[in-house]
Amino acid sequence: MKKSSLTLLVSVLALAGATAATAQTAPTAPTPPTFGAPVPGQCVLDEQAALTTSNMGKAAIDRLGQLKSNVDAELQPEATALETEYKSLQVEQKAAQTPAAKTAFDQKAAAWSDRRDALQQKMQQRQQEMQVTQQQVFSAIGQKMIPAVNAIVTQKQCATVIASDSLLHYDAPAATGGEPVSIVYANPAMNITTDVVAKMNASGETLPPFERANLSRGPAAPAARAAAKPASK
C-alpha cells in the first residue's frame, strides 16, 4: 500500500454546492429602463418563480431541506470516523519499522481505503436520489400549474406566452444594503407570474407527503408524483 493511497477523499455531502464568497465592493444598482406600452395579447411567465414561490413550491423546498439534513446526519458520522482513523493510520505508518509492522499497516490501510470508497459511493447515490426526488416533485407541481396558467391566459386574453428566461434579462448583485436586481426586458404589465401563483394558491391544493427516492431498489417515485389533493375544509 503506497502512502498516497491514504489521501483522505471524504467530505460531508453538500447538495447546495455552497462556496465561499469573494469579498468585493458592491456595485451601484442600475437604473431600471422605462418600457414602452404593453404589447396587446403578449404575456410573459417566469415558470421557475411560479413553481418555487407557490405554496406547494415552498412546501417542497422545505421538505427537500429536511431530507438533505437527514442525508447529512446519515453520512457525517461515517465521514468523521474515517477521518479519525486516517489520522491514526498516519501515526501508525511512521511507527511501522519492521516488516511485520509494515504488513499489518498495509492491511489496515487497505481496509480503510475500501471503507472510504464505499462511503464515496453512498454519497454519490444520496446526491443522485436527492436530485431525482427534486425533479419528480417539481415535475408534479408543474403539472398542477397548467390549469392555473390556462385560467390566467384566458382571463388576460394572451395570444402568446413567452418564457421570461428566453427574454433579454439583466442580473446584478445587491448594492450595499439593498436587494439583488433582476430586470426582464419586457413591460411588467405583461408578466402574469404573480397572477398564476395566486391562482395556484387559491385552488387549495396541497403537496402530498414524499420521501427521498431510493435508487438502490430503482428510481421509486415519491408520493408527490401523485395528483395533489384539495385541502380539506
HELIX and SHEET records of a PDB file:
HELIX    1   1 LYS A    3  LEU A    6  5                                   4    
HELIX    2   2 GLU A   47  THR A   53  1                                   7    
HELIX    3   3 ASN A   55  ALA A   95  1                                  41    
HELIX    4   4 PRO A   99  LYS A  156  1                                  58    
HELIX    5   5 SER A  164  SER A  166  5                                   3    
HELIX    6   6 PRO A  188  MET A  190  5                                   3    
HELIX    7   7 THR A  193  ALA A  202  1                                  10    
HELIX    8   8 LEU A  215  ARG A  217  5                                   3    
HELIX    9   9 ALA A  223  ARG A  225  5                                   3    
SHEET    1   A 2 GLN A  42  LEU A  45  0                                        
SHEET    2   A 2 THR A 160  ALA A 163  1                                        
SHEET    1   B 2 HIS A 169  ALA A 172  0                                        
SHEET    2   B 2 VAL A 181  VAL A 184 -1                                        
SHEET    1   C 2 GLU A 205  THR A 206  0                                        
SHEET    2   C 2 LYS A 229  PRO A 230 -1                                        
END                                                                             
